[in-house]
Structure formats: C-alpha cells, structure tokens
Amino acid sequence: MTAVRPDLLARVVERGHRRAQEGLLRRLRTLDAVDGAAIHIGGRRLLNFASNDYLGLAQHPALIEALARAARAGGVGAKAAHLLGGHREEHAALEAALARWTGRERALLFSTGYMANLGAMSALLDAHDLCVQDKLNHASLLDGARLAGCELKRYPHADVDAAQRQLDSRPAAAALLATDGVFSMDGDVAPLPALAALCKTHGATLMVDDAHGLGVLGPDGAGSVAAVGLAQDDVPVLMATLGKALGVAGAFVAGSAALIDGLVQNARTYIYTTAMPPALAAATCAAIDIARFEGWRRDRLRRLIAHFRHGAAARGIALIDSHTPIQPVLVGDSAAALALSARLEALGFYVPAVRPPTVPPGKARLRLTLSALHAESDVEQVLQALDAARA
C-alpha cells in the first residue's frame, strides 16, 4: 500500500490556526504615510514608538538627495552580483567608510543583516566546530550556526561563566562565540569585555552582531564594541545593519583583510545574490557622515531615554534594565500585551505587542523604541497613555 504523504500546505494552515487560538497570530499592517515621528494607518495619525530609526535619518534630506543623485546617474538596481559586475563605486566607497568608522581593516556589504550572519557563520564554521551563543541572540545568529552544520550550544542570557562551561565542553574544537551587542528585544548590552577576555583565554573567535548598537553607542556612534574600547583583535568578526540607526537598508561584516577575503570566497549569501542598489549605498555614505558628526542626535536620545525611564519608575511601569533606545514594557501574558497595545493605539500611539516565540513564554511585552525625532512632550504623552491604558 502506498503511504499517504502529509500535505505541507495543510500543515502550515493548521499551524496558523493554532497560533490564532493561542493569541500569537502575526498580522501584517500597511502604513499609509510616514511623517517624522508619526505614522498614518487606516486614516489615523499615530505617534510611532516602534521604529528602529534611532537617529531619525530615514527621511533626512541629505540621504534622499544622495539616493536620488546616484539613481539618476547610474540607475536603481546593481544588475548583478558583486562578483559578476554588480560592484559599483558607491559600494566600494561605503565599504571603506564602514571600515574606517568601526576601526577595521576592511568591510564587506550584504543585502540584509540576516544574510550577513548566515554568510559569515557558514563561511567560518563546519560540521566539526562549536558555536556558543547567548540564548537571547537574534534568530539570524542561531540560523547561521544551524546552516553551518556545527554543534550549537547556548548559554543563559549574559552569563559569562556559563559561556565558559560551554566552551570547556569541547576544548579541542574550533569555536566561535557569537552574541548580539545590543539585544533587540531587551535593549541591554552584552558583557563584551568579559566575553572578549574569555575568547582570548580559550582560543575562540568572538563575533558581535551590533545591529542595534551602531550609530547609537560609542565614540562617534561606532557601536557597542567601540563603546567598551574593544578593537579588531578583540572582536575579529563584527556585523551590523544599515537599516536601523542609519535609516537605509543592508548590512556589512567588518574585520581583517583575511576575514573579508575569506568571505568573498566562501560566503554564499554574498556570492549568489544581486548587490544592493548602488543608490542605497550612496545614501548610506551620507547617513554615516551625519551619524558620526552630529553627536547631538545621540545626546538627544540619551535625554529621551532618561526621561522615559524616570517617568516610568515614577508611575510604577515595569521596565527591563536598558539604557538604549529599546525600552521594553513587560506585560507577561500575550493576550494582555495585545490588549494594552490596542488601548494605546486608541489613544493615538503605535506600540505593537511582542509575543512568543520572539520572546520567551510568559514574557510578552510592548517593545517601545525612542528616536531622535521624538520630542520630550511625545515621551511624556506616551508615559501618560501607558499609565492610563494599564489602569
């Protein structure tokens, strides 16, 4: 008798039904317009506290002009992969600027942060190796290790002693320790100096995903690694994205010339995909100049963060210990988080709920983010709304 195969589409539908029953169904919403710190959805104007545009650069006139000028001169698309004629002057200039900014010998562009992590980790690791990761790392780091086929061991969040135990479990294996710099859902910063010292003493390579630190932390906004004074030898593999504080799109990996040469040869997500639009690369170069030299944007962010945290404490609003623009408001129950988000939207604020599996079970939250575009009055208003909505 011929076996009956499971229907893959039916299985996907059933999983969706289960998520809906558990209050975990994801829904896609389309914005009508973006206007500074506000967005328009369904004909309503909402103050946006869900954006990763930390420095307020996504609509900056200098970026728009740089993008338009490059597009007029050379078109929109790169037309090919980097190695097949898609690598333009704009790409080379951006890679050089990123290397200078982060204090690395070289940098290599990828189309997304996900592709950068998958490409770098699959190029560095093989089936006999060990990858040690923080349990709260971004999904792309976890998937990168799985794609590489190595042994993946995870340690409790920010627990350096536990990370050491995982490294000690296979002392003879080539090892990569990978961590977020700033954790995307909690907003706290990894214990980078201790992890760098651990990797030095144990012969492991440290990789940091600084997607949410670049532009926000450190001297000239060079990121969480620079903020604690770590150099290329301390963190040999540095990844960051261009679509958060820089307000554009794409990602890069920076490090030694040997690392970048190795990625060009072996990172499949770099080799086998069309290069990012050169006009975006030109816009990103403009964004780097603003991020580096307009320090008032980071100063403003720090003031807004302090205002929000002080106001939340005064109102008894539970927060995670974060001093970055990511300020999660802990709720716990997924249904309660959805209801609180809906009440805030009714009051004119866009603060989506974040639920499992993005965060651990029982730790649903509102992931509130601050931007240099926000005014002090915006922060005060959202605090008042939070206080009223949870009553």
C-alpha positions as CSV (number, residue, x, y, z in Angstrom):
1,M,0.0,0.0,0.0
2,T,1.3,3.4,-0.9
3,A,1.9,5.7,2.0
4,V,-0.1,8.9,2.1
5,R,2.2,11.9,2.4
6,P,1.4,14.8,4.7
7,D,0.0,17.8,3.0
8,L,2.6,20.6,3.6
9,L,0.2,23.5,2.9
10,A,-2.5,22.0,5.1
11,R,0.1,21.7,7.9
12,V,1.0,25.4,7.5
13,V,-2.6,26.3,7.7
14,E,-3.1,24.2,10.9
15,R,-0.1,25.9,12.5
16,G,-1.7,29.2,11.8
17,H,-4.9,28.1,13.4
18,R,-3.0,27.0,16.5
19,R,-1.2,30.4,16.7
20,A,-4.6,32.2,16.4
21,Q,-6.0,30.1,19.2
22,E,-3.0,30.9,21.4
23,G,-3.2,34.6,20.7
24,L,0.1,34.5,18.8
25,L,-1.0,35.1,15.2
26,R,1.1,37.7,13.4
27,R,-0.8,40.3,11.3
28,L,0.7,42.5,8.6
29,R,-0.4,46.1,8.6
30,T,0.3,48.7,5.8
31,L,1.2,52.2,6.6
32,D,-0.5,55.0,4.6
33,A,2.3,57.5,5.3
34,V,5.3,58.3,7.5
35,D,5.7,61.8,8.9
36,G,8.7,62.2,11.2
37,A,7.9,60.6,14.5
38,A,4.3,59.8,13.4
39,I,2.7,57.3,11.0
40,H,-0.7,57.1,9.4
41,I,-2.6,53.8,9.5
42,G,-6.2,53.5,8.3
43,G,-6.6,57.2,8.1
44,R,-5.4,57.8,11.7
45,R,-2.2,59.6,12.7
46,L,-0.3,57.8,15.5
47,L,2.9,58.7,17.3
48,N,5.2,55.9,16.4
49,F,7.1,54.2,19.2
50,A,8.1,51.0,17.2
51,S,10.7,52.4,14.8
52,N,14.4,51.4,14.7
53,D,15.2,54.8,13.1
54,Y,17.0,55.8,16.3
55,L,18.8,58.8,14.9
56,G,15.9,60.0,12.7
57,L,17.8,59.6,9.4
58,A,15.3,57.6,7.3
59,Q,13.7,60.8,5.9
60,H,16.7,63.1,6.1
61,P,17.0,65.4,3.0
62,A,20.7,64.6,2.6
63,L,20.0,60.9,2.3
64,I,17.2,61.4,-0.1
65,E,19.3,63.7,-2.3
66,A,22.2,61.3,-2.3
67,L,20.0,58.4,-3.2
68,A,18.2,60.4,-6.0
69,R,21.5,61.7,-7.4
70,A,23.1,58.3,-7.6
71,A,19.9,56.8,-9.1
72,R,19.8,59.5,-11.8
73,A,23.4,58.9,-12.6
74,G,23.6,55.1,-12.6
75,G,20.0,53.7,-12.3
76,V,18.4,51.9,-9.4
77,G,19.5,48.3,-9.5
78,A,23.0,46.9,-9.4
79,K,22.0,44.5,-12.2
80,A,24.3,41.7,-11.0
81,A,26.0,40.1,-8.0
82,H,29.1,41.9,-6.7
83,L,31.5,39.3,-8.3
84,L,29.7,39.4,-11.7
85,G,29.8,43.1,-12.4
86,G,27.4,44.5,-9.8
87,H,30.1,46.1,-7.6
88,R,30.0,49.8,-8.1
89,E,32.0,52.8,-7.0
90,E,29.2,53.5,-4.4
91,H,29.6,50.1,-2.9
92,A,33.4,50.4,-2.6
93,A,33.1,53.9,-1.0
94,L,30.6,52.6,1.5
95,E,32.8,49.6,2.5
96,A,35.7,51.9,3.0
97,A,33.7,54.3,5.1
98,L,32.3,51.5,7.3
99,A,35.8,50.1,7.8
100,R,37.1,53.5,8.9
101,W,34.2,54.1,11.2
102,T,34.4,50.8,13.0
103,G,38.2,50.7,13.1
104,R,38.5,47.6,11.0
105,E,40.8,46.8,8.1
106,R,38.0,46.1,5.7
107,A,34.2,45.7,5.4
108,L,32.0,43.7,3.1
109,L,28.4,44.6,2.2
110,F,25.5,42.2,2.3
111,S,21.9,42.8,1.3
112,T,20.4,42.2,4.8
113,G,21.6,41.5,8.3
114,Y,20.1,38.0,8.1
115,M,22.2,37.3,5.0
116,A,25.3,38.8,6.6
117,N,25.1,36.5,9.6
118,L,24.2,33.4,7.6
119,G,27.0,34.1,5.2
120,A,29.7,34.8,7.7
121,M,28.9,31.9,10.0
122,S,28.6,29.3,7.2
123,A,31.9,30.5,5.8
124,L,33.7,30.3,9.2
125,L,32.2,27.1,10.6
126,D,31.9,23.5,9.6
127,A,30.4,20.3,11.0
128,H,33.2,19.6,13.3
129,D,33.2,23.0,15.0
130,L,31.5,24.5,18.0
131,C,29.3,27.7,18.2
132,V,28.4,29.1,21.6
133,Q,25.6,31.7,21.7
134,D,23.6,33.7,24.2
135,K,20.0,32.4,24.5
136,L,18.6,35.8,23.6
137,N,20.6,36.2,20.3
138,H,18.8,37.2,17.2
139,A,17.3,34.4,15.1
140,S,19.8,35.0,12.3
141,L,22.7,34.1,14.5
142,L,21.0,30.9,15.6
143,D,20.1,30.0,12.0
144,G,23.6,30.8,10.9
145,A,25.0,28.1,13.2
146,R,22.4,25.7,12.1
147,L,23.1,26.3,8.4
148,A,26.8,25.7,9.1
149,G,26.0,22.3,10.5
150,C,28.2,22.8,13.6
151,E,27.4,22.0,17.2
152,L,25.4,24.8,18.7
153,K,25.5,25.3,22.4
154,R,23.6,28.2,24.1
155,Y,24.1,29.8,27.5
156,P,21.7,31.7,29.8
157,H,21.5,35.4,28.9
158,A,24.7,37.4,29.6
159,D,26.1,34.6,31.8
160,V,29.9,34.6,31.0
161,D,30.6,31.7,33.4
162,A,28.0,29.5,31.6
163,A,29.6,30.5,28.2
164,Q,32.9,29.3,29.6
165,R,31.4,26.0,30.5
166,Q,30.1,25.6,27.0
167,L,33.5,26.3,25.5
168,D,35.1,23.9,28.0
169,S,32.8,21.1,26.9
170,R,34.8,20.8,23.7
171,P,38.2,22.2,24.4
172,A,39.8,20.9,21.2
173,A,37.2,22.1,18.8
174,A,37.5,25.3,16.7
175,A,35.0,27.6,18.3
176,L,33.0,30.8,17.5
177,L,31.3,32.6,20.3
178,A,28.5,34.8,18.9
179,T,26.5,37.4,20.7
180,D,24.3,40.4,20.0
181,G,25.9,43.7,21.0
182,V,22.6,45.3,22.0
183,F,19.8,42.7,22.4
184,S,16.9,43.6,20.1
185,M,14.0,42.6,22.5
186,D,15.5,43.5,25.9
187,G,17.6,46.5,24.9
188,D,20.5,45.6,27.2
189,V,24.1,45.3,26.2
190,A,26.2,42.1,26.2
191,P,29.1,41.8,28.7
192,L,31.5,42.3,25.8
193,P,34.8,42.9,27.7
194,A,34.3,39.7,29.7
195,L,33.3,37.7,26.6
196,A,36.4,39.1,24.7
197,A,38.7,38.1,27.5
198,L,37.1,34.6,27.7
199,C,37.6,34.1,24.0
200,K,41.2,35.2,24.2
201,T,42.0,32.7,27.0
202,H,40.1,29.8,25.3
203,G,41.3,30.3,21.8
204,A,37.8,31.1,20.5
205,T,36.7,33.7,17.9
206,L,34.3,36.4,19.1
207,M,31.5,37.6,16.7
208,V,29.3,40.5,17.6
209,D,26.0,41.4,15.9
210,D,25.8,45.2,16.5
211,A,22.7,45.9,14.6
212,H,21.1,47.9,17.4
213,G,24.4,49.5,18.7
214,L,25.9,51.0,15.6
215,G,25.1,54.7,15.4
216,V,23.8,54.8,18.9
217,L,26.6,53.8,21.2
218,G,30.3,54.5,21.4
219,P,32.6,57.4,20.2
220,D,31.1,58.9,17.1
221,G,28.4,56.2,17.2
222,A,30.8,53.5,16.3
223,G,28.8,51.0,18.3
224,S,28.7,48.8,21.4
225,V,32.1,47.3,20.7
226,A,33.8,50.7,20.4
227,A,31.9,51.9,23.5
228,V,33.9,49.5,25.7
229,G,37.2,50.0,23.8
230,L,37.4,46.7,22.1
231,A,39.4,46.6,18.8
232,Q,39.6,44.2,15.8
233,D,41.8,41.7,17.6
234,D,39.3,41.5,20.5
235,V,36.3,41.2,18.2
236,P,37.5,39.6,14.9
237,V,34.0,39.4,13.4
238,L,31.8,42.5,13.6
239,M,28.4,42.6,11.8
240,A,26.0,45.5,11.8
241,T,23.0,46.6,9.8
242,L,22.3,49.8,7.9
243,G,18.5,49.9,8.2
244,K,18.3,50.9,11.9
245,A,20.2,53.9,13.2
246,L,21.4,54.7,9.7
247,G,17.9,54.7,8.3
248,V,18.7,52.9,5.0
249,A,19.0,49.2,4.3
250,G,21.5,46.4,4.1
251,A,24.3,45.2,6.3
252,F,28.1,44.5,6.5
253,V,30.7,42.4,8.1
254,A,33.9,44.1,9.1
255,G,37.3,42.7,10.2
256,S,40.7,41.8,9.0
257,A,41.6,41.7,5.3
258,A,42.0,37.9,5.7
259,L,38.4,37.6,7.1
260,I,36.9,39.6,4.2
261,D,38.9,37.8,1.6
262,G,37.6,34.5,3.1
263,L,34.0,35.8,3.0
264,V,34.3,36.8,-0.7
265,Q,35.4,33.3,-1.5
266,N,33.0,31.3,0.8
267,A,30.0,33.4,2.0
268,R,27.2,32.0,-0.3
269,T,24.8,34.8,0.7
270,Y,27.3,37.3,-0.7
271,I,28.4,35.3,-3.8
272,Y,25.0,34.2,-5.1
273,T,22.8,37.3,-4.7
274,T,22.4,40.6,-6.6
275,A,24.4,43.5,-5.0
276,M,22.4,46.1,-3.0
277,P,21.3,49.1,-5.1
278,P,24.2,51.5,-5.5
279,A,21.9,54.4,-4.8
280,L,21.2,52.9,-1.4
281,A,25.0,52.7,-0.8
282,A,25.3,56.3,-1.7
283,A,22.6,57.3,0.7
284,T,24.2,55.2,3.4
285,C,27.5,57.1,3.0
286,A,25.6,60.3,3.6
287,A,24.0,58.7,6.7
288,I,27.4,57.7,8.1
289,D,28.6,61.3,7.9
290,I,25.6,62.6,9.8
291,A,25.7,59.8,12.4
292,R,29.4,60.3,13.1
293,F,29.5,64.1,13.3
294,E,26.0,65.1,14.5
295,G,26.6,63.9,18.1
296,W,23.6,66.0,19.3
297,R,21.3,63.2,18.0
298,R,22.8,60.7,20.5
299,D,22.7,63.4,23.2
300,R,19.0,63.9,22.5
301,L,18.4,60.1,22.6
302,R,20.1,59.9,26.0
303,R,17.9,62.6,27.4
304,L,14.8,61.0,26.0
305,I,15.8,57.6,27.4
306,A,16.4,59.1,30.9
307,H,13.1,61.0,30.7
308,F,11.2,57.8,29.8
309,R,12.8,55.6,32.4
310,H,12.4,58.2,35.2
311,G,8.8,58.7,34.2
312,A,8.1,55.0,34.1
313,A,9.6,54.5,37.5
314,A,7.5,57.3,39.0
315,R,4.4,55.6,37.6
316,G,5.3,52.1,38.6
317,I,5.7,50.9,35.0
318,A,7.9,47.8,34.9
319,L,10.9,48.1,32.5
320,I,13.9,45.9,31.7
321,D,17.2,47.4,32.7
322,S,18.1,49.0,29.4
323,H,19.8,52.3,28.7
324,T,19.5,52.1,24.9
325,P,16.6,53.3,22.7
326,I,14.9,49.9,23.2
327,Q,12.7,50.2,26.2
328,P,10.5,47.1,26.7
329,V,7.4,47.4,28.9
330,L,7.0,43.9,30.5
331,V,3.4,42.6,30.5
332,G,3.8,38.8,30.6
333,D,0.6,37.4,29.1
334,S,0.3,37.6,25.3
335,A,-3.4,38.5,25.4
336,A,-2.8,41.2,27.9
337,A,0.0,42.6,25.8
338,L,-2.2,42.7,22.8
339,A,-5.0,44.4,24.7
340,L,-2.6,47.0,26.1
341,S,-1.2,47.7,22.6
342,A,-4.8,48.2,21.3
343,R,-5.7,50.6,24.1
344,L,-2.6,52.7,23.4
345,E,-3.5,52.8,19.7
346,A,-6.9,54.0,20.6
347,L,-5.2,56.8,22.5
348,G,-3.0,57.7,19.4
349,F,0.2,55.7,20.0
350,Y,1.6,52.9,17.9
351,V,3.4,50.4,20.2
352,P,3.0,46.8,19.0
353,A,3.0,43.8,21.3
354,V,5.9,41.4,21.0
355,R,4.9,37.8,21.9
356,P,6.4,34.3,21.9
357,P,8.3,32.8,20.1
358,T,10.0,36.2,19.5
359,V,10.4,36.4,23.3
360,P,10.3,33.6,25.9
361,P,6.9,32.2,27.0
362,G,5.4,34.4,29.8
363,K,7.5,37.4,28.8
364,A,5.2,39.2,26.3
365,R,5.8,42.9,26.2
366,L,5.4,46.2,24.4
367,R,8.7,46.9,22.7
368,L,8.8,50.7,22.9
369,T,11.6,52.4,21.0
370,L,12.8,56.0,21.1
371,S,14.1,58.2,18.2
372,A,15.9,61.5,18.0
373,L,12.7,62.6,16.1
374,H,10.7,62.4,19.3
375,A,10.1,65.5,21.4
376,E,10.2,65.5,25.2
377,S,6.4,66.1,25.0
378,D,6.0,62.9,22.9
379,V,7.7,60.9,25.6
380,E,5.6,62.5,28.3
381,Q,2.4,61.8,26.4
382,V,3.2,58.1,25.8
383,L,4.0,57.7,29.5
384,Q,0.7,59.2,30.5
385,A,-1.1,57.0,27.9
386,L,0.7,53.9,29.3
387,D,-0.4,54.8,32.8
388,A,-4.0,55.3,31.7
389,A,-4.1,52.2,29.4
390,R,-2.9,49.8,32.0
391,A,-5.4,51.0,34.7
